[in-house]
């Protein structure tokens, strides 16, 4: 966290550079790279997890569409 002094009325502004979505994408990217034995991608994943995950989702978009077509109807009925 980064704290900056703003003024008398407001003491500090907190900037969080992480977040839940960033950590989910980081974990997804790490597991994808480790599964494919692309260990040289790990520094890139740590710096830009959303870009890395987005690129690989785009590259395999047909597989993602197929998975979503299978998964979404089951999720709507409440069957996991």
Phi and psi in degrees as a GROMACS rama.xvg file:
@    title "Ramachandran Plot"
@    xaxis  label "Phi"
@    yaxis  label "Psi"
@TYPE xy
-119.694  124.671  UNK-2
-108.812  132.826  UNK-3
-125.649  135.372  UNK-4
-81.9471  125.138  UNK-5
-98.45  -50.4605  UNK-6
-177.735  -165.812  UNK-7
-70.0261  -45.8312  UNK-8
-70.297  -42.815  UNK-9
-109.767  125.064  UNK-10
-77.2668  -55.6811  UNK-11
-142.129  149.866  UNK-12
-111.713  129.966  UNK-13
-100.799  129.017  UNK-14
-115.489  123.207  UNK-15
-108.163  122.611  UNK-16
-92.5572  -0.631552  UNK-17
-100.715  -134.55  UNK-18
129.57  159.13  UNK-19
-62.9393  -45.5809  UNK-20
-63.5298  -39.3151  UNK-21
-60.6999  -41.1125  UNK-22
-73.4238  -32.5449  UNK-23
-65.163  -45.5909  UNK-24
-66.3478  -35.8217  UNK-25
-62.3381  -46.4359  UNK-26
-65.0383  -39.754  UNK-27
-65.1207  -43.4645  UNK-28
-65.512  -41.1697  UNK-29
-64.3479  -44.9234  UNK-30
-66.5685  -35.9664  UNK-31
-65.117  -45.5173  UNK-32
-67.4033  -39.6134  UNK-33
-69.1126  -38.9163  UNK-34
-62.4968  -37.4094  UNK-35
-90.5675  2.52455  UNK-36
59.0183  39.5175  UNK-37
-101.05  67.7862  UNK-38
-68.6004  -23.2263  UNK-39
-72.5934  -10.8973  UNK-40
-84.0313  -11.6775  UNK-41
-60.2502  -42.9662  UNK-42
-61.8304  -37.8584  UNK-43
-64.6362  -40.3641  UNK-44
-64.1213  -40.3409  UNK-45
-66.759  -33.7843  UNK-46
-81.5059  -41.494  UNK-47
-133.87  69.3311  UNK-48
-65.7301  -36.2447  UNK-49
-70.9965  -36.8175  UNK-50
-67.1121  -44.554  UNK-51
-63.0259  -47.7932  UNK-52
-66.043  -41.5716  UNK-53
-63.1277  -39.8001  UNK-54
-62.9108  -45.5607  UNK-55
-73.3944  -29.4545  UNK-56
-66.0642  -40.5962  UNK-57
-66.6613  -40.9736  UNK-58
-64.3955  -33.9634  UNK-59
-111.748  35.7214  UNK-60
-62.1875  -31.2855  UNK-61
-67.0924  -39.2974  UNK-62
-66.6147  -37.0538  UNK-63
-66.8652  -41.6406  UNK-64
-61.9762  -43.2885  UNK-65
-62.2824  -43.1878  UNK-66
-64.5055  -42.8007  UNK-67
-65.0001  -38.3758  UNK-68
-63.1493  -34.8246  UNK-69
-77.1948  -40.6233  UNK-70
-80.5006  -41.6235  UNK-71
-62.4462  -44.6072  UNK-72
-61.3936  -34.4924  UNK-73
-70.0309  -36.7751  UNK-74
-69.488  -33.8124  UNK-75
-67.034  -32.8561  UNK-76
-81.2511  -9.09617  UNK-77
87.8003  10.8009  UNK-78
-99.0457  118.005  UNK-79
